[in-house]
Amino acid sequence: MSLQEQFDQAVADSKNLPERPDNMTLLKIYALFKQATAGDVDGKRPGFTDMVGRAKYDAWDGLKGTSKDDAMQQYIDLIEDLKA
């Protein structure tokens, strides 16, 4: 199975986890997904009133420079851990 196929399976699996992850884990899932699919963050950081948007932006920005393949593998590993 290719890395892309494993990633696609992990994305599908992420929608059926046995329990909802905590917010920090959800941010990490989001950031790894965005890094794997869109690359480095772009655009302006959301304003102070958009706290969820800011948290997502900051989590994604923290992965700047991570390769697409690296982000995919980290995403796959994280989802596998959460399924157990």
mmCIF file of the N, C-alpha and C atoms, coordinates in Angstrom:
data_MODEL
# 
_entry.id   MODEL 
# 
loop_
_atom_site.group_PDB 
_atom_site.id 
_atom_site.type_symbol 
_atom_site.label_atom_id 
_atom_site.label_alt_id 
_atom_site.label_comp_id 
_atom_site.label_asym_id 
_atom_site.label_entity_id 
_atom_site.label_seq_id 
_atom_site.pdbx_PDB_ins_code 
_atom_site.Cartn_x 
_atom_site.Cartn_y 
_atom_site.Cartn_z 
_atom_site.occupancy 
_atom_site.B_iso_or_equiv 
_atom_site.pdbx_formal_charge 
_atom_site.auth_seq_id 
_atom_site.auth_comp_id 
_atom_site.auth_asym_id 
_atom_site.auth_atom_id 
_atom_site.pdbx_PDB_model_num 
ATOM 1   N N  . MET A 1 1  ? 0.847   -1.178 0.000  1.00 0.00 ? 1  MET A N  1 
ATOM 2   C CA . MET A 1 1  ? 0.000   0.000  0.000  1.00 0.00 ? 1  MET A CA 1 
ATOM 3   C C  . MET A 1 1  ? 0.897   1.248  0.000  1.00 0.00 ? 1  MET A C  1 
ATOM 4   N N  . SER A 1 2  ? 0.627   2.184  -0.895 1.00 0.00 ? 2  SER A N  1 
ATOM 5   C CA . SER A 1 2  ? 1.453   3.385  -0.980 1.00 0.00 ? 2  SER A CA 1 
ATOM 6   C C  . SER A 1 2  ? 1.183   4.316  0.201  1.00 0.00 ? 2  SER A C  1 
ATOM 7   N N  . LEU A 1 3  ? 2.066   5.258  0.403  1.00 0.00 ? 3  LEU A N  1 
ATOM 8   C CA . LEU A 1 3  ? 1.887   6.237  1.480  1.00 0.00 ? 3  LEU A CA 1 
ATOM 9   C C  . LEU A 1 3  ? 0.581   6.995  1.286  1.00 0.00 ? 3  LEU A C  1 
ATOM 10  N N  . GLN A 1 4  ? 0.275   7.382  0.034  1.00 0.00 ? 4  GLN A N  1 
ATOM 11  C CA . GLN A 1 4  ? -0.965  8.118  -0.246 1.00 0.00 ? 4  GLN A CA 1 
ATOM 12  C C  . GLN A 1 4  ? -2.190  7.269  0.101  1.00 0.00 ? 4  GLN A C  1 
ATOM 13  N N  . GLU A 1 5  ? -2.146  5.970  -0.216 1.00 0.00 ? 5  GLU A N  1 
ATOM 14  C CA . GLU A 1 5  ? -3.265  5.085  0.106  1.00 0.00 ? 5  GLU A CA 1 
ATOM 15  C C  . GLU A 1 5  ? -3.409  4.915  1.623  1.00 0.00 ? 5  GLU A C  1 
ATOM 16  N N  . GLN A 1 6  ? -2.281  4.784  2.321  1.00 0.00 ? 6  GLN A N  1 
ATOM 17  C CA . GLN A 1 6  ? -2.323  4.686  3.785  1.00 0.00 ? 6  GLN A CA 1 
ATOM 18  C C  . GLN A 1 6  ? -2.900  5.968  4.386  1.00 0.00 ? 6  GLN A C  1 
ATOM 19  N N  . PHE A 1 7  ? -2.492  7.113  3.826  1.00 0.00 ? 7  PHE A N  1 
ATOM 20  C CA . PHE A 1 7  ? -2.989  8.406  4.300  1.00 0.00 ? 7  PHE A CA 1 
ATOM 21  C C  . PHE A 1 7  ? -4.495  8.510  4.081  1.00 0.00 ? 7  PHE A C  1 
ATOM 22  N N  . ASP A 1 8  ? -4.945  8.143  2.883  1.00 0.00 ? 8  ASP A N  1 
ATOM 23  C CA . ASP A 1 8  ? -6.385  8.190  2.583  1.00 0.00 ? 8  ASP A CA 1 
ATOM 24  C C  . ASP A 1 8  ? -7.173  7.299  3.530  1.00 0.00 ? 8  ASP A C  1 
ATOM 25  N N  . GLN A 1 9  ? -6.614  6.125  3.853  1.00 0.00 ? 9  GLN A N  1 
ATOM 26  C CA . GLN A 1 9  ? -7.277  5.217  4.791  1.00 0.00 ? 9  GLN A CA 1 
ATOM 27  C C  . GLN A 1 9  ? -7.312  5.828  6.194  1.00 0.00 ? 9  GLN A C  1 
ATOM 28  N N  . ALA A 1 10 ? -6.214  6.465  6.598  1.00 0.00 ? 10 ALA A N  1 
ATOM 29  C CA . ALA A 1 10 ? -6.167  7.107  7.918  1.00 0.00 ? 10 ALA A CA 1 
ATOM 30  C C  . ALA A 1 10 ? -7.184  8.246  8.005  1.00 0.00 ? 10 ALA A C  1 
ATOM 31  N N  . VAL A 1 11 ? -7.357  8.992  6.915  1.00 0.00 ? 11 VAL A N  1 
ATOM 32  C CA . VAL A 1 11 ? -8.360  10.074 6.894  1.00 0.00 ? 11 VAL A CA 1 
ATOM 33  C C  . VAL A 1 11 ? -9.751  9.467  7.096  1.00 0.00 ? 11 VAL A C  1 
ATOM 34  N N  . ALA A 1 12 ? -10.034 8.379  6.402  1.00 0.00 ? 12 ALA A N  1 
ATOM 35  C CA . ALA A 1 12 ? -11.326 7.704  6.571  1.00 0.00 ? 12 ALA A CA 1 
ATOM 36  C C  . ALA A 1 12 ? -11.472 7.190  8.003  1.00 0.00 ? 12 ALA A C  1 
ATOM 37  N N  . ASP A 1 13 ? -10.405 6.582  8.529  1.00 0.00 ? 13 ASP A N  1 
ATOM 38  C CA . ASP A 1 13 ? -10.440 6.048  9.898  1.00 0.00 ? 13 ASP A CA 1 
ATOM 39  C C  . ASP A 1 13 ? -10.640 7.153  10.933 1.00 0.00 ? 13 ASP A C  1 
ATOM 40  N N  . SER A 1 14 ? -10.134 8.344  10.643 1.00 0.00 ? 14 SER A N  1 
ATOM 41  C CA . SER A 1 14 ? -10.222 9.443  11.616 1.00 0.00 ? 14 SER A CA 1 
ATOM 42  C C  . SER A 1 14 ? -11.670 9.847  11.881 1.00 0.00 ? 14 SER A C  1 
ATOM 43  N N  . LYS A 1 15 ? -12.543 9.540  10.968 1.00 0.00 ? 15 LYS A N  1 
ATOM 44  C CA . LYS A 1 15 ? -13.959 9.882  11.130 1.00 0.00 ? 15 LYS A CA 1 
ATOM 45  C C  . LYS A 1 15 ? -14.709 8.849  11.976 1.00 0.00 ? 15 LYS A C  1 
ATOM 46  N N  . ASN A 1 16 ? -14.048 7.728  12.277 1.00 0.00 ? 16 ASN A N  1 
ATOM 47  C CA . ASN A 1 16 ? -14.691 6.649  13.020 1.00 0.00 ? 16 ASN A CA 1 
ATOM 48  C C  . ASN A 1 16 ? -13.877 6.221  14.238 1.00 0.00 ? 16 ASN A C  1 
ATOM 49  N N  . LEU A 1 17 ? -13.250 7.171  14.906 1.00 0.00 ? 17 LEU A N  1 
ATOM 50  C CA . LEU A 1 17 ? -12.456 6.835  16.092 1.00 0.00 ? 17 LEU A CA 1 
ATOM 51  C C  . LEU A 1 17 ? -13.380 6.404  17.228 1.00 0.00 ? 17 LEU A C  1 
ATOM 52  N N  . PRO A 1 18 ? -12.893 5.514  18.102 1.00 0.00 ? 18 PRO A N  1 
ATOM 53  C CA . PRO A 1 18 ? -13.739 5.026  19.200 1.00 0.00 ? 18 PRO A CA 1 
ATOM 54  C C  . PRO A 1 18 ? -14.193 6.141  20.148 1.00 0.00 ? 18 PRO A C  1 
ATOM 55  N N  . GLU A 1 19 ? -13.360 7.157  20.338 1.00 0.00 ? 19 GLU A N  1 
ATOM 56  C CA . GLU A 1 19 ? -13.782 8.297  21.167 1.00 0.00 ? 19 GLU A CA 1 
ATOM 57  C C  . GLU A 1 19 ? -13.187 9.582  20.601 1.00 0.00 ? 19 GLU A C  1 
ATOM 58  N N  . ARG A 1 20 ? -13.847 10.693 20.894 1.00 0.00 ? 20 ARG A N  1 
ATOM 59  C CA . ARG A 1 20 ? -13.404 11.982 20.367 1.00 0.00 ? 20 ARG A CA 1 
ATOM 60  C C  . ARG A 1 20 ? -12.112 12.400 21.057 1.00 0.00 ? 20 ARG A C  1 
ATOM 61  N N  . PRO A 1 21 ? -11.065 12.718 20.269 1.00 0.00 ? 21 PRO A N  1 
ATOM 62  C CA . PRO A 1 21 ? -9.802  13.152 20.875 1.00 0.00 ? 21 PRO A CA 1 
ATOM 63  C C  . PRO A 1 21 ? -9.957  14.513 21.569 1.00 0.00 ? 21 PRO A C  1 
ATOM 64  N N  . ASP A 1 22 ? -9.030  14.821 22.472 1.00 0.00 ? 22 ASP A N  1 
ATOM 65  C CA . ASP A 1 22 ? -9.056  16.131 23.126 1.00 0.00 ? 22 ASP A CA 1 
ATOM 66  C C  . ASP A 1 22 ? -8.691  17.212 22.105 1.00 0.00 ? 22 ASP A C  1 
ATOM 67  N N  . ASN A 1 23 ? -8.917  18.464 22.490 1.00 0.00 ? 23 ASN A N  1 
ATOM 68  C CA . ASN A 1 23 ? -8.727  19.580 21.558 1.00 0.00 ? 23 ASN A CA 1 
ATOM 69  C C  . ASN A 1 23 ? -7.302  19.696 21.027 1.00 0.00 ? 23 ASN A C  1 
ATOM 70  N N  . MET A 1 24 ? -6.305  19.452 21.865 1.00 0.00 ? 24 MET A N  1 
ATOM 71  C CA . MET A 1 24 ? -4.914  19.552 21.404 1.00 0.00 ? 24 MET A CA 1 
ATOM 72  C C  . MET A 1 24 ? -4.621  18.482 20.343 1.00 0.00 ? 24 MET A C  1 
ATOM 73  N N  . THR A 1 25 ? -5.159  17.291 20.550 1.00 0.00 ? 25 THR A N  1 
ATOM 74  C CA . THR A 1 25 ? -4.969  16.225 19.569 1.00 0.00 ? 25 THR A CA 1 
ATOM 75  C C  . THR A 1 25 ? -5.710  16.552 18.275 1.00 0.00 ? 25 THR A C  1 
ATOM 76  N N  . LEU A 1 26 ? -6.914  17.110 18.397 1.00 0.00 ? 26 LEU A N  1 
ATOM 77  C CA . LEU A 1 26 ? -7.665  17.508 17.204 1.00 0.00 ? 26 LEU A CA 1 
ATOM 78  C C  . LEU A 1 26 ? -6.900  18.566 16.411 1.00 0.00 ? 26 LEU A C  1 
ATOM 79  N N  . LEU A 1 27 ? -6.266  19.506 17.114 1.00 0.00 ? 27 LEU A N  1 
ATOM 80  C CA . LEU A 1 27 ? -5.462  20.519 16.429 1.00 0.00 ? 27 LEU A CA 1 
ATOM 81  C C  . LEU A 1 27 ? -4.286  19.879 15.699 1.00 0.00 ? 27 LEU A C  1 
ATOM 82  N N  . LYS A 1 28 ? -3.672  18.893 16.330 1.00 0.00 ? 28 LYS A N  1 
ATOM 83  C CA . LYS A 1 28 ? -2.536  18.215 15.697 1.00 0.00 ? 28 LYS A CA 1 
ATOM 84  C C  . LYS A 1 28 ? -2.990  17.458 14.452 1.00 0.00 ? 28 LYS A C  1 
ATOM 85  N N  . ILE A 1 29 ? -4.143  16.780 14.543 1.00 0.00 ? 29 ILE A N  1 
ATOM 86  C CA . ILE A 1 29 ? -4.713  16.079 13.387 1.00 0.00 ? 29 ILE A CA 1 
ATOM 87  C C  . ILE A 1 29 ? -4.959  17.071 12.252 1.00 0.00 ? 29 ILE A C  1 
ATOM 88  N N  . TYR A 1 30 ? -5.593  18.195 12.594 1.00 0.00 ? 30 TYR A N  1 
ATOM 89  C CA . TYR A 1 30 ? -5.885  19.226 11.599 1.00 0.00 ? 30 TYR A CA 1 
ATOM 90  C C  . TYR A 1 30 ? -4.605  19.729 10.936 1.00 0.00 ? 30 TYR A C  1 
ATOM 91  N N  . ALA A 1 31 ? -3.624  20.079 11.753 1.00 0.00 ? 31 ALA A N  1 
ATOM 92  C CA . ALA A 1 31 ? -2.378  20.661 11.240 1.00 0.00 ? 31 ALA A CA 1 
ATOM 93  C C  . ALA A 1 31 ? -1.640  19.671 10.340 1.00 0.00 ? 31 ALA A C  1 
ATOM 94  N N  . LEU A 1 32 ? -1.563  18.413 10.761 1.00 0.00 ? 32 LEU A N  1 
ATOM 95  C CA . LEU A 1 32 ? -0.880  17.408 9.946  1.00 0.00 ? 32 LEU A CA 1 
ATOM 96  C C  . LEU A 1 32 ? -1.615  17.180 8.625  1.00 0.00 ? 32 LEU A C  1 
ATOM 97  N N  . PHE A 1 33 ? -2.955  17.167 8.682  1.00 0.00 ? 33 PHE A N  1 
ATOM 98  C CA . PHE A 1 33 ? -3.736  17.004 7.456  1.00 0.00 ? 33 PHE A CA 1 
ATOM 99  C C  . PHE A 1 33 ? -3.476  18.161 6.493  1.00 0.00 ? 33 PHE A C  1 
ATOM 100 N N  . LYS A 1 34 ? -3.528  19.389 7.013  1.00 0.00 ? 34 LYS A N  1 
ATOM 101 C CA . LYS A 1 34 ? -3.314  20.563 6.163  1.00 0.00 ? 34 LYS A CA 1 
ATOM 102 C C  . LYS A 1 34 ? -1.901  20.576 5.590  1.00 0.00 ? 34 LYS A C  1 
ATOM 103 N N  . GLN A 1 35 ? -0.909  20.227 6.404  1.00 0.00 ? 35 GLN A N  1 
ATOM 104 C CA . GLN A 1 35 ? 0.483   20.213 5.938  1.00 0.00 ? 35 GLN A CA 1 
ATOM 105 C C  . GLN A 1 35 ? 0.658   19.153 4.848  1.00 0.00 ? 35 GLN A C  1 
ATOM 106 N N  . ALA A 1 36 ? 0.021   18.011 5.026  1.00 0.00 ? 36 ALA A N  1 
ATOM 107 C CA . ALA A 1 36 ? 0.141   16.916 4.058  1.00 0.00 ? 36 ALA A CA 1 
ATOM 108 C C  . ALA A 1 36 ? -0.580  17.226 2.753  1.00 0.00 ? 36 ALA A C  1 
ATOM 109 N N  . THR A 1 37 ? -1.671  17.975 2.822  1.00 0.00 ? 37 THR A N  1 
ATOM 110 C CA . THR A 1 37 ? -2.474  18.202 1.620  1.00 0.00 ? 37 THR A CA 1 
ATOM 111 C C  . THR A 1 37 ? -2.216  19.554 0.966  1.00 0.00 ? 37 THR A C  1 
ATOM 112 N N  . ALA A 1 38 ? -1.821  20.560 1.751  1.00 0.00 ? 38 ALA A N  1 
ATOM 113 C CA . ALA A 1 38 ? -1.681  21.912 1.194  1.00 0.00 ? 38 ALA A CA 1 
ATOM 114 C C  . ALA A 1 38 ? -0.276  22.488 1.333  1.00 0.00 ? 38 ALA A C  1 
ATOM 115 N N  . GLY A 1 39 ? 0.600   21.839 2.114  1.00 0.00 ? 39 GLY A N  1 
ATOM 116 C CA . GLY A 1 39 ? 1.939   22.370 2.325  1.00 0.00 ? 39 GLY A CA 1 
ATOM 117 C C  . GLY A 1 39 ? 1.947   23.427 3.415  1.00 0.00 ? 39 GLY A C  1 
ATOM 118 N N  . ASP A 1 40 ? 2.976   24.277 3.393  1.00 0.00 ? 40 ASP A N  1 
ATOM 119 C CA . ASP A 1 40 ? 3.126   25.297 4.440  1.00 0.00 ? 40 ASP A CA 1 
ATOM 120 C C  . ASP A 1 40 ? 1.936   26.248 4.469  1.00 0.00 ? 40 ASP A C  1 
ATOM 121 N N  . VAL A 1 41 ? 1.632   26.706 5.678  1.00 0.00 ? 41 VAL A N  1 
ATOM 122 C CA . VAL A 1 41 ? 0.528   27.645 5.872  1.00 0.00 ? 41 VAL A CA 1 
ATOM 123 C C  . VAL A 1 41 ? 0.779   28.924 5.068  1.00 0.00 ? 41 VAL A C  1 
ATOM 124 N N  . ASP A 1 42 ? -0.305  29.491 4.546  1.00 0.00 ? 42 ASP A N  1 
ATOM 125 C CA . ASP A 1 42 ? -0.198  30.778 3.873  1.00 0.00 ? 42 ASP A CA 1 
ATOM 126 C C  . ASP A 1 42 ? -1.373  31.652 4.308  1.00 0.00 ? 42 ASP A C  1 
ATOM 127 N N  . GLY A 1 43 ? -1.330  32.893 3.930  1.00 0.00 ? 43 GLY A N  1 
ATOM 128 C CA . GLY A 1 43 ? -2.384  33.806 4.347  1.00 0.00 ? 43 GLY A CA 1 
ATOM 129 C C  . GLY A 1 43 ? -2.067  34.441 5.684  1.00 0.00 ? 43 GLY A C  1 
ATOM 130 N N  . LYS A 1 44 ? -2.953  35.337 6.098  1.00 0.00 ? 44 LYS A N  1 
ATOM 131 C CA . LYS A 1 44 ? -2.754  36.056 7.354  1.00 0.00 ? 44 LYS A CA 1 
ATOM 132 C C  . LYS A 1 44 ? -3.330  35.274 8.525  1.00 0.00 ? 44 LYS A C  1 
ATOM 133 N N  . ARG A 1 45 ? -2.714  35.479 9.676  1.00 0.00 ? 45 ARG A N  1 
ATOM 134 C CA . ARG A 1 45 ? -3.204  34.857 10.908 1.00 0.00 ? 45 ARG A CA 1 
ATOM 135 C C  . ARG A 1 45 ? -4.544  35.503 11.267 1.00 0.00 ? 45 ARG A C  1 
ATOM 136 N N  . PRO A 1 46 ? -5.543  34.682 11.598 1.00 0.00 ? 46 PRO A N  1 
ATOM 137 C CA . PRO A 1 46 ? -6.856  35.242 11.966 1.00 0.00 ? 46 PRO A CA 1 
ATOM 138 C C  . PRO A 1 46 ? -6.752  36.201 13.146 1.00 0.00 ? 46 PRO A C  1 
ATOM 139 N N  . GLY A 1 47 ? -7.692  37.107 13.213 1.00 0.00 ? 47 GLY A N  1 
ATOM 140 C CA . GLY A 1 47 ? -7.711  38.125 14.264 1.00 0.00 ? 47 GLY A CA 1 
ATOM 141 C C  . GLY A 1 47 ? -7.997  37.551 15.640 1.00 0.00 ? 47 GLY A C  1 
ATOM 142 N N  . PHE A 1 48 ? -7.834  38.404 16.637 1.00 0.00 ? 48 PHE A N  1 
ATOM 143 C CA . PHE A 1 48 ? -7.968  38.015 18.036 1.00 0.00 ? 48 PHE A CA 1 
ATOM 144 C C  . PHE A 1 48 ? -9.351  37.455 18.360 1.00 0.00 ? 48 PHE A C  1 
ATOM 145 N N  . THR A 1 49 ? -10.377 37.915 17.666 1.00 0.00 ? 49 THR A N  1 
ATOM 146 C CA . THR A 1 49 ? -11.736 37.464 17.970 1.00 0.00 ? 49 THR A CA 1 
ATOM 147 C C  . THR A 1 49 ? -12.021 36.057 17.446 1.00 0.00 ? 49 THR A C  1 
ATOM 148 N N  . ASP A 1 50 ? -11.208 35.569 16.500 1.00 0.00 ? 50 ASP A N  1 
ATOM 149 C CA . ASP A 1 50 ? -11.392 34.232 15.939 1.00 0.00 ? 50 ASP A CA 1 
ATOM 150 C C  . ASP A 1 50 ? -10.409 33.278 16.617 1.00 0.00 ? 50 ASP A C  1 
ATOM 151 N N  . MET A 1 51 ? -10.747 32.871 17.854 1.00 0.00 ? 51 MET A N  1 
ATOM 152 C CA . MET A 1 51 ? -9.816  32.068 18.639 1.00 0.00 ? 51 MET A CA 1 
ATOM 153 C C  . MET A 1 51 ? -9.605  30.669 18.053 1.00 0.00 ? 51 MET A C  1 
ATOM 154 N N  . VAL A 1 52 ? -10.653 30.063 17.511 1.00 0.00 ? 52 VAL A N  1 
ATOM 155 C CA . VAL A 1 52 ? -10.518 28.731 16.906 1.00 0.00 ? 52 VAL A CA 1 
ATOM 156 C C  . VAL A 1 52 ? -9.649  28.829 15.658 1.00 0.00 ? 52 VAL A C  1 
ATOM 157 N N  . GLY A 1 53 ? -9.918  29.817 14.826 1.00 0.00 ? 53 GLY A N  1 
ATOM 158 C CA . GLY A 1 53 ? -9.122  30.017 13.616 1.00 0.00 ? 53 GLY A CA 1 
ATOM 159 C C  . GLY A 1 53 ? -7.658  30.262 13.930 1.00 0.00 ? 53 GLY A C  1 
ATOM 160 N N  . ARG A 1 54 ? -7.415  31.045 14.975 1.00 0.00 ? 54 ARG A N  1 
ATOM 161 C CA . ARG A 1 54 ? -6.032  31.331 15.394 1.00 0.00 ? 54 ARG A CA 1 
ATOM 162 C C  . ARG A 1 54 ? -5.326  30.062 15.860 1.00 0.00 ? 54 ARG A C  1 
ATOM 163 N N  . ALA A 1 55 ? -6.026  29.256 16.644 1.00 0.00 ? 55 ALA A N  1 
ATOM 164 C CA . ALA A 1 55 ? -5.434  28.021 17.161 1.00 0.00 ? 55 ALA A CA 1 
ATOM 165 C C  . ALA A 1 55 ? -5.098  27.079 16.003 1.00 0.00 ? 55 ALA A C  1 
ATOM 166 N N  . LYS A 1 56 ? -6.006  26.974 15.036 1.00 0.00 ? 56 LYS A N  1 
ATOM 167 C CA . LYS A 1 56 ? -5.751  26.126 13.867 1.00 0.00 ? 56 LYS A CA 1 
ATOM 168 C C  . LYS A 1 56 ? -4.564  26.651 13.072 1.00 0.00 ? 56 LYS A C  1 
ATOM 169 N N  . TYR A 1 57 ? -4.543  27.964 12.844 1.00 0.00 ? 57 TYR A N  1 
ATOM 170 C CA . TYR A 1 57 ? -3.456  28.586 12.085 1.00 0.00 ? 57 TYR A CA 1 
ATOM 171 C C  . TYR A 1 57 ? -2.114  28.338 12.778 1.00 0.00 ? 57 TYR A C  1 
ATOM 172 N N  . ASP A 1 58 ? -2.086  28.570 14.088 1.00 0.00 ? 58 ASP A N  1 
ATOM 173 C CA . ASP A 1 58 ? -0.838  28.403 14.853 1.00 0.00 ? 58 ASP A CA 1 
ATOM 174 C C  . ASP A 1 58 ? -0.358  26.954 14.840 1.00 0.00 ? 58 ASP A C  1 
ATOM 175 N N  . ALA A 1 59 ? -1.299  26.005 14.954 1.00 0.00 ? 59 ALA A N  1 
ATOM 176 C CA . ALA A 1 59 ? -0.925  24.584 14.934 1.00 0.00 ? 59 ALA A CA 1 
ATOM 177 C C  . ALA A 1 59 ? -0.325  24.228 13.576 1.00 0.00 ? 59 ALA A C  1 
ATOM 178 N N  . TRP A 1 60 ? -0.949  24.705 12.511 1.00 0.00 ? 60 TRP A N  1 
ATOM 179 C CA . TRP A 1 60 ? -0.455  24.425 11.165 1.00 0.00 ? 60 TRP A CA 1 
ATOM 180 C C  . TRP A 1 60 ? 0.876   25.129 10.932 1.00 0.00 ? 60 TRP A C  1 
ATOM 181 N N  . ASP A 1 61 ? 0.980   26.368 11.390 1.00 0.00 ? 61 ASP A N  1 
ATOM 182 C CA . ASP A 1 61 ? 2.215   27.138 11.227 1.00 0.00 ? 61 ASP A CA 1 
ATOM 183 C C  . ASP A 1 61 ? 3.385   26.463 11.941 1.00 0.00 ? 61 ASP A C  1 
ATOM 184 N N  . GLY A 1 62 ? 3.100   25.752 13.024 1.00 0.00 ? 62 GLY A N  1 
ATOM 185 C CA . GLY A 1 62 ? 4.134   25.045 13.770 1.00 0.00 ? 62 GLY A CA 1 
ATOM 186 C C  . GLY A 1 62 ? 4.777   23.909 12.981 1.00 0.00 ? 62 GLY A C  1 
ATOM 187 N N  . LEU A 1 63 ? 4.136   23.495 11.907 1.00 0.00 ? 63 LEU A N  1 
ATOM 188 C CA . LEU A 1 63 ? 4.671   22.408 11.075 1.00 0.00 ? 63 LEU A CA 1 
ATOM 189 C C  . LEU A 1 63 ? 5.380   22.931 9.829  1.00 0.00 ? 63 LEU A C  1 
ATOM 190 N N  . LYS A 1 64 ? 5.549   24.239 9.740  1.00 0.00 ? 64 LYS A N  1 
ATOM 191 C CA . LYS A 1 64 ? 6.179   24.838 8.559  1.00 0.00 ? 64 LYS A CA 1 
ATOM 192 C C  . LYS A 1 64 ? 7.518   24.162 8.274  1.00 0.00 ? 64 LYS A C  1 
ATOM 193 N N  . GLY A 1 65 ? 7.725   23.784 7.022  1.00 0.00 ? 65 GLY A N  1 
ATOM 194 C CA . GLY A 1 65 ? 8.971   23.134 6.626  1.00 0.00 ? 65 GLY A CA 1 
ATOM 195 C C  . GLY A 1 65 ? 8.904   21.617 6.649  1.00 0.00 ? 65 GLY A C  1 
ATOM 196 N N  . THR A 1 66 ? 7.842   21.052 7.244  1.00 0.00 ? 66 THR A N  1 
ATOM 197 C CA . THR A 1 66 ? 7.675   19.600 7.263  1.00 0.00 ? 66 THR A CA 1 
ATOM 198 C C  . THR A 1 66 ? 7.268   19.145 5.865  1.00 0.00 ? 66 THR A C  1 
ATOM 199 N N  . SER A 1 67 ? 7.909   18.114 5.347  1.00 0.00 ? 67 SER A N  1 
ATOM 200 C CA . SER A 1 67 ? 7.586   17.643 4.000  1.00 0.00 ? 67 SER A CA 1 
ATOM 201 C C  . SER A 1 67 ? 6.201   16.997 3.980  1.00 0.00 ? 67 SER A C  1 
ATOM 202 N N  . LYS A 1 68 ? 5.631   16.950 2.774  1.00 0.00 ? 68 LYS A N  1 
ATOM 203 C CA . LYS A 1 68 ? 4.313   16.334 2.600  1.00 0.00 ? 68 LYS A CA 1 
ATOM 204 C C  . LYS A 1 68 ? 4.329   14.884 3.069  1.00 0.00 ? 68 LYS A C  1 
ATOM 205 N N  . ASP A 1 69 ? 5.358   14.132 2.667  1.00 0.00 ? 69 ASP A N  1 
ATOM 206 C CA . ASP A 1 69 ? 5.444   12.722 3.059  1.00 0.00 ? 69 ASP A CA 1 
ATOM 207 C C  . ASP A 1 69 ? 5.601   12.554 4.563  1.00 0.00 ? 69 ASP A C  1 
ATOM 208 N N  . ASP A 1 70 ? 6.404   13.419 5.178  1.00 0.00 ? 70 ASP A N  1 
ATOM 209 C CA . ASP A 1 70 ? 6.590   13.386 6.635  1.00 0.00 ? 70 ASP A CA 1 
ATOM 210 C C  . ASP A 1 70 ? 5.273   13.638 7.355  1.00 0.00 ? 70 ASP A C  1 
ATOM 211 N N  . ALA A 1 71 ? 4.551   14.647 6.901  1.00 0.00 ? 71 ALA A N  1 
ATOM 212 C CA . ALA A 1 71 ? 3.270   14.991 7.519  1.00 0.00 ? 71 ALA A CA 1 
ATOM 213 C C  . ALA A 1 71 ? 2.273   13.846 7.350  1.00 0.00 ? 71 ALA A C  1 
ATOM 214 N N  . MET A 1 72 ? 2.266   13.234 6.172  1.00 0.00 ? 72 MET A N  1 
ATOM 215 C CA . MET A 1 72 ? 1.369   12.091 5.944  1.00 0.00 ? 72 MET A CA 1 
ATOM 216 C C  . MET A 1 72 ? 1.681   10.958 6.909  1.00 0.00 ? 72 MET A C  1 
ATOM 217 N N  . GLN A 1 73 ? 2.979   10.640 7.067  1.00 0.00 ? 73 GLN A N  1 
ATOM 218 C CA . GLN A 1 73 ? 3.367   9.528  7.943  1.00 0.00 ? 73 GLN A CA 1 
ATOM 219 C C  . GLN A 1 73 ? 3.012   9.835  9.396  1.00 0.00 ? 73 GLN A C  1 
ATOM 220 N N  . GLN A 1 74 ? 3.241   11.066 9.840  1.00 0.00 ? 74 GLN A N  1 
ATOM 221 C CA . GLN A 1 74 ? 2.887   11.446 11.211 1.00 0.00 ? 74 GLN A CA 1 
ATOM 222 C C  . GLN A 1 74 ? 1.376   11.354 11.424 1.00 0.00 ? 74 GLN A C  1 
ATOM 223 N N  . TYR A 1 75 ? 0.605   11.762 10.423 1.00 0.00 ? 75 TYR A N  1 
ATOM 224 C CA . TYR A 1 75 ? -0.858  11.686 10.491 1.00 0.00 ? 75 TYR A CA 1 
ATOM 225 C C  . TYR A 1 75 ? -1.296  10.227 10.624 1.00 0.00 ? 75 TYR A C  1 
ATOM 226 N N  . ILE A 1 76 ? -0.740  9.365  9.763  1.00 0.00 ? 76 ILE A N  1 
ATOM 227 C CA . ILE A 1 76 ? -1.073  7.932  9.794  1.00 0.00 ? 76 ILE A CA 1 
ATOM 228 C C  . ILE A 1 76 ? -0.756  7.351  11.170 1.00 0.00 ? 76 ILE A C  1 
ATOM 229 N N  . ASP A 1 77 ? 0.433   7.651  11.692 1.00 0.00 ? 77 ASP A N  1 
ATOM 230 C CA . ASP A 1 77 ? 0.850   7.124  12.999 1.00 0.00 ? 77 ASP A CA 1 
ATOM 231 C C  . ASP A 1 77 ? -0.073  7.610  14.115 1.00 0.00 ? 77 ASP A C  1 
ATOM 232 N N  . LEU A 1 78 ? -0.451  8.899  14.065 1.00 0.00 ? 78 LEU A N  1 
ATOM 233 C CA . LEU A 1 78 ? -1.314  9.460  15.103 1.00 0.00 ? 78 LEU A CA 1 
ATOM 234 C C  . LEU A 1 78 ? -2.691  8.795  15.081 1.00 0.00 ? 78 LEU A C  1 
ATOM 235 N N  . ILE A 1 79 ? -3.273  8.628  13.906 1.00 0.00 ? 79 ILE A N  1 
ATOM 236 C CA . ILE A 1 79 ? -4.581  7.996  13.804 1.00 0.00 ? 79 ILE A CA 1 
ATOM 237 C C  . ILE A 1 79 ? -4.510  6.541  14.258 1.00 0.00 ? 79 ILE A C  1 
ATOM 238 N N  . GLU A 1 80 ? -3.439  5.836  13.909 1.00 0.00 ? 80 GLU A N  1 
ATOM 239 C CA . GLU A 1 80 ? -3.276  4.447  14.359 1.00 0.00 ? 80 GLU A CA 1 
ATOM 240 C C  . GLU A 1 80 ? -3.238  4.383  15.889 1.00 0.00 ? 80 GLU A C  1 
ATOM 241 N N  . ASP A 1 81 ? -2.519  5.319  16.518 1.00 0.00 ? 81 ASP A N  1 
ATOM 242 C CA . ASP A 1 81 ? -2.454  5.371  17.976 1.00 0.00 ? 81 ASP A CA 1 
ATOM 243 C C  . ASP A 1 81 ? -3.836  5.612  18.585 1.00 0.00 ? 81 ASP A C  1 
ATOM 244 N N  . LEU A 1 82 ? -4.613  6.477  17.948 1.00 0.00 ? 82 LEU A N  1 
ATOM 245 C CA . LEU A 1 82 ? -5.935  6.825  18.488 1.00 0.00 ? 82 LEU A CA 1 
ATOM 246 C C  . LEU A 1 82 ? -6.953  5.693  18.292 1.00 0.00 ? 82 LEU A C  1 
ATOM 247 N N  . LYS A 1 83 ? -6.725  4.842  17.309 1.00 0.00 ? 83 LYS A N  1 
ATOM 248 C CA . LYS A 1 83 ? -7.636  3.724  17.060 1.00 0.00 ? 83 LYS A CA 1 
ATOM 249 C C  . LYS A 1 83 ? -7.464  2.626  18.101 1.00 0.00 ? 83 LYS A C  1 
ATOM 250 N N  . ALA A 1 84 ? -6.282  2.531  18.675 1.00 0.00 ? 84 ALA A N  1 
ATOM 251 C CA . ALA A 1 84 ? -5.974  1.438  19.612 1.00 0.00 ? 84 ALA A CA 1 
ATOM 252 C C  . ALA A 1 84 ? -6.700  1.583  20.931 1.00 0.00 ? 84 ALA A C  1 
# 
